Amino acid sequence: MKVSEWSKKQTILIGVLVGVLLCAILFLVAVATRPAAPTLLDEPDDEADIELIEEGAVSLKTEATPPPDLSLIFRPDSEHPLPEDRAVLALGGDYTIGGTVYSNYPLDNVTVTITCSHNNQKPYPYKKAVHFKQKVVGVYDLADAATDEGVSLSSLVDFSELLVGVHTLKITASVKGTHAVEMARCTFYVLGEEWETITKDKFPDSYPEALKFFGSEERFLYRYQWVNGRYTVADPEWEKTYITEIPGYPDNMPWLVHIDAVPYMEKAFEYLENTYIRVHGTNGDTGVIKTIALITEYNGCYVSRFTSSLKAVSHHTFGTAVDLNASMEPNKNNAKNHAVIDDDVKGHLVYNGILTENDVRYYDFTYDGKYKLDPNGVPETCVNYLLYEFGFFRAGFDWAHYYKSTSDAMHFCLSEFVTHKHDDKTYGLRKVYEYIEDAPETPSPEPTVPPVLKP
């Protein structure tokens, strides 16, 4: 072999080796500089795991895809627990919370947020947080000052800054790139030493009706403290004795009501659940639907508060009034809605009687107006009228559309004075005087528009 040929082959071989070496160097540089995969701790799914994390025996590791789900656990501190549910704390008093947060990913922050019902003035929402951007932390004790702020979360939360009211405390935590996750929650009162009591002069015209409904003053004339604006906080002992929760509508939503109101509420539900209606005409056809479906929005029952004048109590204060479908314009509390509802129900909604379709007996209505429809296809002017006609009226409620100076059609009530009555010849809107359970079943005429039976 000639020397020149060997030199040529040697040069090619050296070039190949250099190329391979350069590729290897570039690969190592790329690996070293690429963004690190999220580090994680073994998921603390039992006591043994938590102990290992606390002892530092669980090391950080790089996890292949798919990464494990985020796991955040809060363990309360027996010496410094969160306030017990519905506990009463003294206004201006001290209270220390403790506990430990466990995460299978390094924590970014831990936050305590405290809100006060019906009070969004300072200091609410009350929020304190600690962060861990400068270190890797998978376990955090709320009393530990090893945070970016150099103080503990427990020391940042000062209960003496809270005002009178019903408070909700939440503990949340997050890791980088995630939303905060709620791990603990509790509700408690903050109360001062001075009380006021609801008295007869707080009822401009409804005290006799209230006393008749409740039977004794102790059931509704309770102590209270002011929170913000017209809102108050009731004596917790009165609340515990007389306010209860029932499953309501829509979607089994819980309703807070007075225990004396429960049988009336349940009777109204029973009527509405077992009553079918149909509204058809210029705006279309609802088909045959359950009347209970007309409750598309629950706006509250028991709320401790005065009216906007601050001189009279609202009957929501006792849990004997409920507001429904408040966002519908005709149901808002103003004088002009007297005419809006009266004109549409009296002039455009015609009751045709009891009909039968697919073995279902229902109350049939024709509507020839143009008002916009609710989700069921019923004109909004007629929705709460129909709820009252077939449910709340039969269960013993009054309807605040019949107030003398205003219409408050969202409001169905038990213990207050309402000027006009449903079957009043001048002001009342009542159309149905015979109910299905009392009426003999007769063949129905062929409907002009075949109704569709809805579930």
Contacts in CASP RR format, 6 or more apart in sequence:
PFRMAT RR
TARGET T0000
AUTHOR 0000-0000-0000
METHOD contacts of the structure
MODEL  1
MKVSEWSKKQTILIGVLVGVLLCAILFLVAVATRPAAPTLLDEPDDEADI
ELIEEGAVSLKTEATPPPDLSLIFRPDSEHPLPEDRAVLALGGDYTIGGT
VYSNYPLDNVTVTITCSHNNQKPYPYKKAVHFKQKVVGVYDLADAATDEG
VSLSSLVDFSELLVGVHTLKITASVKGTHAVEMARCTFYVLGEEWETITK
DKFPDSYPEALKFFGSEERFLYRYQWVNGRYTVADPEWEKTYITEIPGYP
DNMPWLVHIDAVPYMEKAFEYLENTYIRVHGTNGDTGVIKTIALITEYNG
CYVSRFTSSLKAVSHHTFGTAVDLNASMEPNKNNAKNHAVIDDDVKGHLV
YNGILTENDVRYYDFTYDGKYKLDPNGVPETCVNYLLYEFGFFRAGFDWA
HYYKSTSDAMHFCLSEFVTHKHDDKTYGLRKVYEYIEDAPETPSPEPTVP
PVLKP
36 62 0 8 1.000
37 62 0 8 1.000
37 63 0 8 1.000
38 63 0 8 1.000
38 67 0 8 1.000
38 105 0 8 1.000
38 176 0 8 1.000
39 60 0 8 1.000
39 61 0 8 1.000
39 62 0 8 1.000
39 105 0 8 1.000
39 106 0 8 1.000
39 136 0 8 1.000
40 60 0 8 1.000
40 61 0 8 1.000
40 63 0 8 1.000
40 67 0 8 1.000
40 68 0 8 1.000
40 104 0 8 1.000
40 105 0 8 1.000
40 106 0 8 1.000
41 53 0 8 1.000
41 58 0 8 1.000
41 60 0 8 1.000
41 103 0 8 1.000
41 104 0 8 1.000
41 105 0 8 1.000
41 106 0 8 1.000
41 138 0 8 1.000
42 49 0 8 1.000
42 52 0 8 1.000
42 53 0 8 1.000
42 58 0 8 1.000
42 104 0 8 1.000
43 49 0 8 1.000
43 68 0 8 1.000
43 71 0 8 1.000
43 104 0 8 1.000
44 50 0 8 1.000
44 53 0 8 1.000
44 71 0 8 1.000
44 73 0 8 1.000
44 102 0 8 1.000
44 103 0 8 1.000
44 104 0 8 1.000
45 71 0 8 1.000
49 58 0 8 1.000
50 73 0 8 1.000
50 75 0 8 1.000
50 102 0 8 1.000
52 58 0 8 1.000
53 102 0 8 1.000
53 138 0 8 1.000
53 139 0 8 1.000
54 139 0 8 1.000
60 106 0 8 1.000
60 136 0 8 1.000
68 104 0 8 1.000
70 103 0 8 1.000
70 104 0 8 1.000
70 105 0 8 1.000
70 175 0 8 1.000
70 178 0 8 1.000
70 181 0 8 1.000
71 102 0 8 1.000
71 103 0 8 1.000
71 104 0 8 1.000
72 101 0 8 1.000
72 102 0 8 1.000
72 103 0 8 1.000
72 173 0 8 1.000
72 181 0 8 1.000
72 183 0 8 1.000
73 101 0 8 1.000
73 102 0 8 1.000
73 103 0 8 1.000
73 183 0 8 1.000
74 99 0 8 1.000
74 100 0 8 1.000
74 101 0 8 1.000
74 102 0 8 1.000
74 171 0 8 1.000
74 173 0 8 1.000
74 183 0 8 1.000
74 184 0 8 1.000
75 99 0 8 1.000
75 100 0 8 1.000
75 102 0 8 1.000
76 82 0 8 1.000
76 98 0 8 1.000
76 99 0 8 1.000
76 184 0 8 1.000
77 97 0 8 1.000
77 98 0 8 1.000
77 99 0 8 1.000
77 100 0 8 1.000
77 142 0 8 1.000
77 143 0 8 1.000
79 98 0 8 1.000
80 96 0 8 1.000
80 97 0 8 1.000
80 98 0 8 1.000
80 99 0 8 1.000
80 143 0 8 1.000
80 154 0 8 1.000
81 97 0 8 1.000
81 98 0 8 1.000
82 97 0 8 1.000
82 98 0 8 1.000
82 169 0 8 1.000
82 171 0 8 1.000
82 184 0 8 1.000
82 186 0 8 1.000
83 89 0 8 1.000
83 95 0 8 1.000
83 97 0 8 1.000
83 169 0 8 1.000
83 186 0 8 1.000
83 188 0 8 1.000
84 186 0 8 1.000
84 188 0 8 1.000
85 186 0 8 1.000
85 187 0 8 1.000
85 188 0 8 1.000
86 187 0 8 1.000
86 188 0 8 1.000
86 189 0 8 1.000
86 236 0 8 1.000
86 240 0 8 1.000
87 188 0 8 1.000
87 189 0 8 1.000
88 188 0 8 1.000
88 189 0 8 1.000
88 190 0 8 1.000
88 191 0 8 1.000
88 236 0 8 1.000
89 95 0 8 1.000
89 159 0 8 1.000
89 162 0 8 1.000
89 188 0 8 1.000
89 189 0 8 1.000
89 190 0 8 1.000
89 191 0 8 1.000
90 190 0 8 1.000
90 191 0 8 1.000
90 192 0 8 1.000
91 162 0 8 1.000
91 163 0 8 1.000
91 164 0 8 1.000
91 190 0 8 1.000
91 191 0 8 1.000
91 192 0 8 1.000
91 193 0 8 1.000
92 159 0 8 1.000
92 160 0 8 1.000
92 162 0 8 1.000
92 190 0 8 1.000
93 159 0 8 1.000
93 160 0 8 1.000
94 159 0 8 1.000
94 160 0 8 1.000
95 159 0 8 1.000
96 154 0 8 1.000
97 112 0 8 1.000
97 142 0 8 1.000
97 154 0 8 1.000
97 157 0 8 1.000
97 169 0 8 1.000
98 141 0 8 1.000
98 142 0 8 1.000
98 143 0 8 1.000
98 154 0 8 1.000
99 141 0 8 1.000
99 142 0 8 1.000
99 143 0 8 1.000
100 139 0 8 1.000
100 140 0 8 1.000
100 141 0 8 1.000
100 142 0 8 1.000
101 107 0 8 1.000
101 110 0 8 1.000
101 138 0 8 1.000
101 139 0 8 1.000
101 140 0 8 1.000
101 142 0 8 1.000
101 171 0 8 1.000
101 173 0 8 1.000
101 183 0 8 1.000
102 138 0 8 1.000
102 139 0 8 1.000
103 138 0 8 1.000
103 139 0 8 1.000
103 173 0 8 1.000
103 175 0 8 1.000
104 138 0 8 1.000
105 138 0 8 1.000
105 175 0 8 1.000
105 176 0 8 1.000
106 132 0 8 1.000
106 136 0 8 1.000
106 137 0 8 1.000
106 138 0 8 1.000
106 175 0 8 1.000
106 176 0 8 1.000
107 132 0 8 1.000
107 137 0 8 1.000
107 138 0 8 1.000
107 140 0 8 1.000
107 173 0 8 1.000
107 174 0 8 1.000
107 175 0 8 1.000
108 131 0 8 1.000
108 132 0 8 1.000
108 133 0 8 1.000
108 174 0 8 1.000
108 175 0 8 1.000
108 176 0 8 1.000
108 177 0 8 1.000
108 178 0 8 1.000
109 129 0 8 1.000
109 130 0 8 1.000
109 131 0 8 1.000
109 132 0 8 1.000
109 173 0 8 1.000
109 174 0 8 1.000
109 180 0 8 1.000
110 129 0 8 1.000
110 130 0 8 1.000
110 140 0 8 1.000
110 142 0 8 1.000
110 153 0 8 1.000
110 171 0 8 1.000
110 172 0 8 1.000
110 173 0 8 1.000
111 127 0 8 1.000
111 128 0 8 1.000
111 129 0 8 1.000
111 171 0 8 1.000
111 172 0 8 1.000
111 173 0 8 1.000
111 180 0 8 1.000
112 127 0 8 1.000
112 128 0 8 1.000
112 129 0 8 1.000
112 153 0 8 1.000
112 156 0 8 1.000
112 157 0 8 1.000
112 169 0 8 1.000
112 170 0 8 1.000
112 171 0 8 1.000
113 125 0 8 1.000
113 126 0 8 1.000
113 127 0 8 1.000
113 169 0 8 1.000
113 170 0 8 1.000
113 172 0 8 1.000
114 124 0 8 1.000
114 125 0 8 1.000
114 126 0 8 1.000
114 127 0 8 1.000
114 157 0 8 1.000
114 162 0 8 1.000
114 167 0 8 1.000
114 168 0 8 1.000
114 169 0 8 1.000
114 170 0 8 1.000
115 124 0 8 1.000
115 125 0 8 1.000
115 126 0 8 1.000
115 167 0 8 1.000
115 168 0 8 1.000
116 124 0 8 1.000
116 162 0 8 1.000
116 163 0 8 1.000
116 165 0 8 1.000
116 166 0 8 1.000
116 167 0 8 1.000
116 190 0 8 1.000
116 227 0 8 1.000
116 228 0 8 1.000
117 165 0 8 1.000
117 166 0 8 1.000
117 167 0 8 1.000
117 168 0 8 1.000
117 227 0 8 1.000
117 231 0 8 1.000
117 233 0 8 1.000
118 227 0 8 1.000
118 228 0 8 1.000
118 231 0 8 1.000
118 303 0 8 1.000
118 305 0 8 1.000
119 163 0 8 1.000
119 165 0 8 1.000
119 227 0 8 1.000
119 228 0 8 1.000
119 231 0 8 1.000
120 228 0 8 1.000
121 228 0 8 1.000
123 161 0 8 1.000
123 162 0 8 1.000
123 163 0 8 1.000
126 161 0 8 1.000
126 162 0 8 1.000
128 153 0 8 1.000
128 156 0 8 1.000
128 157 0 8 1.000
129 153 0 8 1.000
129 156 0 8 1.000
130 140 0 8 1.000
130 147 0 8 1.000
130 148 0 8 1.000
130 149 0 8 1.000
130 151 0 8 1.000
130 152 0 8 1.000
130 153 0 8 1.000
130 156 0 8 1.000
131 147 0 8 1.000
131 148 0 8 1.000
131 149 0 8 1.000
132 140 0 8 1.000
132 147 0 8 1.000
132 148 0 8 1.000
133 148 0 8 1.000
134 148 0 8 1.000
135 146 0 8 1.000
137 146 0 8 1.000
140 147 0 8 1.000
140 173 0 8 1.000
141 152 0 8 1.000
142 152 0 8 1.000
142 153 0 8 1.000
142 154 0 8 1.000
143 152 0 8 1.000
143 154 0 8 1.000
143 155 0 8 1.000
144 152 0 8 1.000
145 151 0 8 1.000
145 152 0 8 1.000
145 155 0 8 1.000
147 153 0 8 1.000
149 156 0 8 1.000
159 190 0 8 1.000
162 190 0 8 1.000
163 190 0 8 1.000
163 227 0 8 1.000
164 190 0 8 1.000
164 191 0 8 1.000
164 192 0 8 1.000
164 225 0 8 1.000
164 226 0 8 1.000
164 227 0 8 1.000
164 233 0 8 1.000
165 189 0 8 1.000
165 190 0 8 1.000
165 191 0 8 1.000
165 225 0 8 1.000
165 227 0 8 1.000
165 233 0 8 1.000
166 187 0 8 1.000
166 188 0 8 1.000
166 189 0 8 1.000
166 233 0 8 1.000
167 187 0 8 1.000
167 188 0 8 1.000
167 189 0 8 1.000
167 190 0 8 1.000
168 185 0 8 1.000
168 186 0 8 1.000
168 187 0 8 1.000
169 185 0 8 1.000
169 186 0 8 1.000
169 187 0 8 1.000
169 188 0 8 1.000
170 182 0 8 1.000
170 184 0 8 1.000
170 185 0 8 1.000
171 182 0 8 1.000
171 183 0 8 1.000
171 184 0 8 1.000
171 185 0 8 1.000
172 180 0 8 1.000
172 181 0 8 1.000
172 182 0 8 1.000
172 183 0 8 1.000
173 180 0 8 1.000
173 181 0 8 1.000
173 183 0 8 1.000
174 180 0 8 1.000
174 181 0 8 1.000
189 233 0 8 1.000
189 236 0 8 1.000
191 225 0 8 1.000
191 233 0 8 1.000
191 236 0 8 1.000
192 225 0 8 1.000
194 225 0 8 1.000
195 223 0 8 1.000
195 224 0 8 1.000
195 225 0 8 1.000
195 235 0 8 1.000
196 223 0 8 1.000
196 224 0 8 1.000
196 225 0 8 1.000
196 226 0 8 1.000
197 221 0 8 1.000
197 222 0 8 1.000
197 223 0 8 1.000
197 224 0 8 1.000
198 220 0 8 1.000
198 221 0 8 1.000
198 222 0 8 1.000
198 224 0 8 1.000
198 313 0 8 1.000
198 317 0 8 1.000
199 221 0 8 1.000
200 207 0 8 1.000
202 306 0 8 1.000
202 311 0 8 1.000
202 312 0 8 1.000
202 313 0 8 1.000
203 210 0 8 1.000
203 312 0 8 1.000
203 313 0 8 1.000
204 311 0 8 1.000
204 312 0 8 1.000
205 417 0 8 1.000
206 315 0 8 1.000
206 415 0 8 1.000
206 416 0 8 1.000
206 417 0 8 1.000
208 417 0 8 1.000
209 415 0 8 1.000
209 416 0 8 1.000
209 417 0 8 1.000
210 220 0 8 1.000
210 315 0 8 1.000
210 318 0 8 1.000
210 415 0 8 1.000
210 416 0 8 1.000
211 217 0 8 1.000
213 260 0 8 1.000
213 320 0 8 1.000
213 414 0 8 1.000
213 415 0 8 1.000
214 220 0 8 1.000
214 260 0 8 1.000
214 318 0 8 1.000
214 415 0 8 1.000
219 242 0 8 1.000
219 258 0 8 1.000
219 260 0 8 1.000
220 242 0 8 1.000
220 258 0 8 1.000
220 318 0 8 1.000
220 415 0 8 1.000
222 234 0 8 1.000
222 235 0 8 1.000
222 238 0 8 1.000
223 234 0 8 1.000
223 235 0 8 1.000
223 238 0 8 1.000
224 232 0 8 1.000
224 233 0 8 1.000
224 234 0 8 1.000
224 235 0 8 1.000
224 304 0 8 1.000
225 232 0 8 1.000
225 233 0 8 1.000
226 232 0 8 1.000
227 233 0 8 1.000
229 310 0 8 1.000
230 305 0 8 1.000
230 306 0 8 1.000
230 307 0 8 1.000
230 308 0 8 1.000
230 310 0 8 1.000
230 314 0 8 1.000
231 303 0 8 1.000
231 304 0 8 1.000
231 305 0 8 1.000
232 304 0 8 1.000
232 305 0 8 1.000
232 306 0 8 1.000
232 317 0 8 1.000
233 304 0 8 1.000
234 243 0 8 1.000
234 304 0 8 1.000
234 317 0 8 1.000
242 258 0 8 1.000
242 259 0 8 1.000
242 260 0 8 1.000
243 256 0 8 1.000
243 257 0 8 1.000
243 258 0 8 1.000
243 259 0 8 1.000
243 302 0 8 1.000
243 319 0 8 1.000
244 256 0 8 1.000
244 257 0 8 1.000
244 258 0 8 1.000
244 259 0 8 1.000
244 262 0 8 1.000
245 254 0 8 1.000
245 255 0 8 1.000
245 256 0 8 1.000
245 257 0 8 1.000
246 254 0 8 1.000
246 255 0 8 1.000
246 257 0 8 1.000
246 262 0 8 1.000
246 265 0 8 1.000
246 266 0 8 1.000
247 253 0 8 1.000
247 254 0 8 1.000
247 255 0 8 1.000
248 254 0 8 1.000
248 255 0 8 1.000
248 269 0 8 1.000
248 298 0 8 1.000
249 269 0 8 1.000
249 292 0 8 1.000
249 295 0 8 1.000
249 298 0 8 1.000
250 295 0 8 1.000
250 296 0 8 1.000
250 297 0 8 1.000
250 298 0 8 1.000
253 298 0 8 1.000
255 265 0 8 1.000
255 298 0 8 1.000
255 300 0 8 1.000
255 301 0 8 1.000
255 322 0 8 1.000
256 300 0 8 1.000
256 301 0 8 1.000
256 302 0 8 1.000
256 319 0 8 1.000
257 265 0 8 1.000
257 301 0 8 1.000
257 302 0 8 1.000
257 319 0 8 1.000
257 320 0 8 1.000
257 322 0 8 1.000
258 302 0 8 1.000
258 318 0 8 1.000
258 319 0 8 1.000
258 320 0 8 1.000
260 320 0 8 1.000
261 301 0 8 1.000
261 319 0 8 1.000
261 320 0 8 1.000
261 414 0 8 1.000
264 395 0 8 1.000
264 396 0 8 1.000
264 397 0 8 1.000
264 414 0 8 1.000
265 322 0 8 1.000
265 395 0 8 1.000
267 394 0 8 1.000
267 395 0 8 1.000
267 396 0 8 1.000
268 391 0 8 1.000
268 392 0 8 1.000
268 394 0 8 1.000
268 395 0 8 1.000
268 397 0 8 1.000
268 412 0 8 1.000
269 292 0 8 1.000
271 291 0 8 1.000
271 390 0 8 1.000
271 391 0 8 1.000
271 394 0 8 1.000
271 395 0 8 1.000
272 290 0 8 1.000
272 291 0 8 1.000
272 292 0 8 1.000
272 294 0 8 1.000
272 295 0 8 1.000
272 387 0 8 1.000
272 390 0 8 1.000
272 391 0 8 1.000
273 290 0 8 1.000
273 292 0 8 1.000
275 290 0 8 1.000
275 291 0 8 1.000
275 292 0 8 1.000
275 363 0 8 1.000
275 390 0 8 1.000
275 391 0 8 1.000
275 436 0 8 1.000
276 288 0 8 1.000
276 289 0 8 1.000
276 290 0 8 1.000
276 291 0 8 1.000
276 360 0 8 1.000
276 361 0 8 1.000
276 362 0 8 1.000
276 363 0 8 1.000
277 286 0 8 1.000
277 288 0 8 1.000
277 289 0 8 1.000
277 291 0 8 1.000
277 362 0 8 1.000
277 363 0 8 1.000
277 364 0 8 1.000
277 365 0 8 1.000
277 386 0 8 1.000
277 390 0 8 1.000
278 285 0 8 1.000
278 286 0 8 1.000
278 287 0 8 1.000
278 288 0 8 1.000
278 289 0 8 1.000
278 355 0 8 1.000
278 362 0 8 1.000
278 363 0 8 1.000
278 364 0 8 1.000
278 365 0 8 1.000
278 451 0 8 1.000
279 285 0 8 1.000
279 286 0 8 1.000
279 349 0 8 1.000
279 365 0 8 1.000
279 366 0 8 1.000
279 367 0 8 1.000
279 377 0 8 1.000
279 378 0 8 1.000
279 379 0 8 1.000
279 382 0 8 1.000
280 286 0 8 1.000
280 287 0 8 1.000
280 364 0 8 1.000
280 365 0 8 1.000
280 366 0 8 1.000
280 367 0 8 1.000
280 449 0 8 1.000
280 451 0 8 1.000
281 366 0 8 1.000
281 367 0 8 1.000
281 368 0 8 1.000
281 449 0 8 1.000
282 367 0 8 1.000
282 368 0 8 1.000
282 369 0 8 1.000
282 370 0 8 1.000
283 367 0 8 1.000
283 369 0 8 1.000
283 370 0 8 1.000
283 371 0 8 1.000
283 373 0 8 1.000
283 377 0 8 1.000
283 379 0 8 1.000
284 377 0 8 1.000
285 449 0 8 1.000
285 451 0 8 1.000
285 452 0 8 1.000
286 376 0 8 1.000
286 377 0 8 1.000
286 378 0 8 1.000
286 454 0 8 1.000
287 451 0 8 1.000
287 452 0 8 1.000
287 453 0 8 1.000
287 454 0 8 1.000
288 357 0 8 1.000
288 358 0 8 1.000
288 360 0 8 1.000
288 362 0 8 1.000
288 451 0 8 1.000
288 452 0 8 1.000
288 453 0 8 1.000
288 454 0 8 1.000
289 376 0 8 1.000
289 454 0 8 1.000
290 454 0 8 1.000
291 386 0 8 1.000
291 387 0 8 1.000
291 390 0 8 1.000
291 391 0 8 1.000
293 376 0 8 1.000
293 454 0 8 1.000
294 325 0 8 1.000
294 374 0 8 1.000
294 376 0 8 1.000
294 378 0 8 1.000
294 383 0 8 1.000
294 384 0 8 1.000
294 386 0 8 1.000
294 387 0 8 1.000
295 324 0 8 1.000
295 325 0 8 1.000
295 387 0 8 1.000
296 325 0 8 1.000
296 374 0 8 1.000
296 375 0 8 1.000
296 376 0 8 1.000
297 324 0 8 1.000
297 325 0 8 1.000
297 326 0 8 1.000
297 327 0 8 1.000
297 328 0 8 1.000
298 322 0 8 1.000
298 323 0 8 1.000
298 324 0 8 1.000
299 323 0 8 1.000
299 324 0 8 1.000
299 325 0 8 1.000
299 326 0 8 1.000
299 410 0 8 1.000
300 316 0 8 1.000
300 322 0 8 1.000
300 323 0 8 1.000
301 316 0 8 1.000
301 319 0 8 1.000
301 321 0 8 1.000
301 322 0 8 1.000
301 323 0 8 1.000
302 316 0 8 1.000
302 317 0 8 1.000
302 318 0 8 1.000
302 319 0 8 1.000
303 314 0 8 1.000
303 316 0 8 1.000
303 317 0 8 1.000
303 319 0 8 1.000
304 316 0 8 1.000
304 317 0 8 1.000
305 313 0 8 1.000
305 314 0 8 1.000
305 316 0 8 1.000
305 317 0 8 1.000
306 312 0 8 1.000
306 313 0 8 1.000
306 314 0 8 1.000
306 317 0 8 1.000
307 313 0 8 1.000
307 314 0 8 1.000
314 321 0 8 1.000
315 321 0 8 1.000
315 413 0 8 1.000
315 414 0 8 1.000
315 415 0 8 1.000
315 416 0 8 1.000
316 323 0 8 1.000
318 415 0 8 1.000
320 413 0 8 1.000
320 414 0 8 1.000
320 415 0 8 1.000
320 416 0 8 1.000
321 411 0 8 1.000
321 412 0 8 1.000
321 413 0 8 1.000
321 414 0 8 1.000
321 415 0 8 1.000
321 416 0 8 1.000
322 411 0 8 1.000
322 412 0 8 1.000
322 413 0 8 1.000
323 410 0 8 1.000
323 411 0 8 1.000
323 412 0 8 1.000
324 331 0 8 1.000
324 384 0 8 1.000
324 387 0 8 1.000
324 410 0 8 1.000
324 412 0 8 1.000
325 331 0 8 1.000
325 374 0 8 1.000
325 380 0 8 1.000
325 383 0 8 1.000
325 384 0 8 1.000
325 410 0 8 1.000
326 332 0 8 1.000
326 410 0 8 1.000
328 374 0 8 1.000
328 380 0 8 1.000
328 383 0 8 1.000
328 384 0 8 1.000
328 410 0 8 1.000
329 337 0 8 1.000
329 340 0 8 1.000
329 380 0 8 1.000
330 337 0 8 1.000
330 340 0 8 1.000
330 341 0 8 1.000
330 344 0 8 1.000
330 371 0 8 1.000
330 380 0 8 1.000
330 381 0 8 1.000
330 384 0 8 1.000
330 409 0 8 1.000
331 337 0 8 1.000
331 380 0 8 1.000
331 383 0 8 1.000
331 384 0 8 1.000
331 408 0 8 1.000
331 409 0 8 1.000
331 410 0 8 1.000
332 409 0 8 1.000
332 410 0 8 1.000
333 400 0 8 1.000
333 406 0 8 1.000
333 407 0 8 1.000
333 408 0 8 1.000
333 410 0 8 1.000
333 411 0 8 1.000
334 406 0 8 1.000
334 407 0 8 1.000
335 405 0 8 1.000
335 406 0 8 1.000
335 407 0 8 1.000
336 407 0 8 1.000
337 401 0 8 1.000
337 406 0 8 1.000
337 407 0 8 1.000
337 409 0 8 1.000
338 401 0 8 1.000
338 406 0 8 1.000
338 407 0 8 1.000
340 381 0 8 1.000
340 407 0 8 1.000
341 381 0 8 1.000
341 385 0 8 1.000
341 401 0 8 1.000
341 407 0 8 1.000
341 409 0 8 1.000
341 429 0 8 1.000
342 429 0 8 1.000
344 369 0 8 1.000
344 371 0 8 1.000
344 379 0 8 1.000
344 381 0 8 1.000
344 382 0 8 1.000
345 381 0 8 1.000
345 382 0 8 1.000
345 385 0 8 1.000
345 429 0 8 1.000
346 429 0 8 1.000
348 367 0 8 1.000
348 368 0 8 1.000
348 369 0 8 1.000
348 379 0 8 1.000
349 365 0 8 1.000
349 366 0 8 1.000
349 367 0 8 1.000
349 379 0 8 1.000
349 382 0 8 1.000
349 385 0 8 1.000
349 431 0 8 1.000
350 365 0 8 1.000
350 366 0 8 1.000
350 367 0 8 1.000
350 368 0 8 1.000
351 363 0 8 1.000
351 364 0 8 1.000
351 365 0 8 1.000
351 431 0 8 1.000
351 432 0 8 1.000
352 364 0 8 1.000
352 365 0 8 1.000
352 366 0 8 1.000
353 363 0 8 1.000
353 364 0 8 1.000
353 432 0 8 1.000
354 361 0 8 1.000
354 362 0 8 1.000
354 363 0 8 1.000
354 364 0 8 1.000
354 434 0 8 1.000
354 436 0 8 1.000
354 439 0 8 1.000
355 361 0 8 1.000
355 362 0 8 1.000
355 364 0 8 1.000
355 444 0 8 1.000
355 445 0 8 1.000
355 447 0 8 1.000
356 362 0 8 1.000
356 441 0 8 1.000
356 443 0 8 1.000
356 444 0 8 1.000
357 444 0 8 1.000
357 447 0 8 1.000
357 450 0 8 1.000
357 451 0 8 1.000
357 453 0 8 1.000
358 453 0 8 1.000
360 453 0 8 1.000
361 436 0 8 1.000
361 441 0 8 1.000
362 451 0 8 1.000
363 390 0 8 1.000
363 432 0 8 1.000
363 436 0 8 1.000
364 447 0 8 1.000
365 382 0 8 1.000
367 379 0 8 1.000
367 382 0 8 1.000
369 379 0 8 1.000
371 379 0 8 1.000
371 380 0 8 1.000
371 381 0 8 1.000
371 382 0 8 1.000
372 379 0 8 1.000
372 380 0 8 1.000
373 379 0 8 1.000
373 380 0 8 1.000
374 380 0 8 1.000
374 383 0 8 1.000
378 386 0 8 1.000
384 399 0 8 1.000
384 401 0 8 1.000
384 409 0 8 1.000
384 410 0 8 1.000
385 401 0 8 1.000
385 409 0 8 1.000
385 429 0 8 1.000
387 412 0 8 1.000
388 397 0 8 1.000
388 399 0 8 1.000
388 401 0 8 1.000
388 412 0 8 1.000
388 422 0 8 1.000
389 422 0 8 1.000
389 429 0 8 1.000
389 430 0 8 1.000
389 431 0 8 1.000
389 432 0 8 1.000
390 432 0 8 1.000
392 399 0 8 1.000
392 412 0 8 1.000
393 399 0 8 1.000
393 422 0 8 1.000
393 430 0 8 1.000
394 435 0 8 1.000
396 414 0 8 1.000
397 412 0 8 1.000
397 413 0 8 1.000
397 414 0 8 1.000
398 412 0 8 1.000
398 413 0 8 1.000
398 414 0 8 1.000
398 416 0 8 1.000
398 418 0 8 1.000
398 421 0 8 1.000
399 409 0 8 1.000
399 411 0 8 1.000
399 412 0 8 1.000
399 413 0 8 1.000
399 418 0 8 1.000
399 422 0 8 1.000
400 407 0 8 1.000
400 408 0 8 1.000
400 409 0 8 1.000
400 410 0 8 1.000
400 411 0 8 1.000
400 412 0 8 1.000
400 413 0 8 1.000
400 418 0 8 1.000
401 407 0 8 1.000
401 408 0 8 1.000
401 409 0 8 1.000
401 429 0 8 1.000
402 418 0 8 1.000
402 419 0 8 1.000
402 420 0 8 1.000
402 421 0 8 1.000
402 422 0 8 1.000
402 424 0 8 1.000
402 427 0 8 1.000
402 428 0 8 1.000
403 418 0 8 1.000
403 419 0 8 1.000
403 420 0 8 1.000
404 419 0 8 1.000
404 420 0 8 1.000
420 426 0 8 1.000
420 427 0 8 1.000
420 428 0 8 1.000
421 427 0 8 1.000
421 428 0 8 1.000
422 428 0 8 1.000
422 429 0 8 1.000
422 430 0 8 1.000
423 430 0 8 1.000
END
